[in-house]
């Protein structure tokens, strides 16, 4: 399994979302072809893992990464940031050579 980690801030937010929902919520992180730089992150909140998903767990929170996306995310940190313009999950991917201004699209 490629090394992907969940930050404390991301874990706290996933746990908060689970608490609000009244059941466990997991963050699914995938990489799809497309976007202005070649690849784009696809983030979704889900209730269950799918076959072949890698489970990243930290402080009781879980993120899921499919087996196709895992190599493209190797060494990444899944973070949650709160900024003046809003709050969002953010992928800190050391494999990304460039990214677009929106921060969702990247190239390798």
ChimeraX attribute file (.defattr): number of C-alpha atoms within 10 A of each C-alpha:
attribute: neighborCount
match mode: 1-to-1
recipient: residues
	/A:1	9
	/A:2	13
	/A:3	12
	/A:4	22
	/A:5	19
	/A:6	21
	/A:7	16
	/A:8	15
	/A:9	15
	/A:10	25
	/A:11	23
	/A:12	17
	/A:13	18
	/A:14	24
	/A:15	20
	/A:16	15
	/A:17	17
	/A:18	17
	/A:19	12
	/A:20	11
	/A:21	10
	/A:22	9
	/A:23	11
	/A:24	18
	/A:25	21
	/A:26	24
	/A:27	24
	/A:28	22
	/A:29	21
	/A:30	19
	/A:31	21
	/A:32	14
	/A:33	13
	/A:34	13
	/A:35	16
	/A:36	15
	/A:37	18
	/A:38	15
	/A:39	19
	/A:40	20
	/A:41	20
	/A:42	12
	/A:43	18
	/A:44	12
	/A:45	15
	/A:46	13
	/A:47	11
	/A:48	12
	/A:49	17
	/A:50	10
	/A:51	8
	/A:52	11
	/A:53	16
	/A:54	20
	/A:55	18
	/A:56	18
	/A:57	16
	/A:58	15
	/A:59	13
	/A:60	11
	/A:61	23
	/A:62	21
	/A:63	27
	/A:64	24
	/A:65	23
	/A:66	18
	/A:67	15
	/A:68	13
	/A:69	16
	/A:70	21
	/A:71	17
	/A:72	18
	/A:73	25
	/A:74	16
	/A:75	16
	/A:76	20
	/A:77	18
	/A:78	23
	/A:79	18
	/A:80	20
	/A:81	13
	/A:82	10
	/A:83	8
	/A:84	6
	/A:85	6
	/A:86	7
	/A:87	10
	/A:88	13
	/A:89	17
	/A:90	16
	/A:91	18
	/A:92	16
	/A:93	17
	/A:94	13
	/A:95	15
	/A:96	16
	/A:97	10
	/A:98	13
	/A:99	18
	/A:100	14
	/A:101	10
	/A:102	9
	/A:103	13
	/A:104	18
	/A:105	22
	/A:106	24
	/A:107	17
	/A:108	13
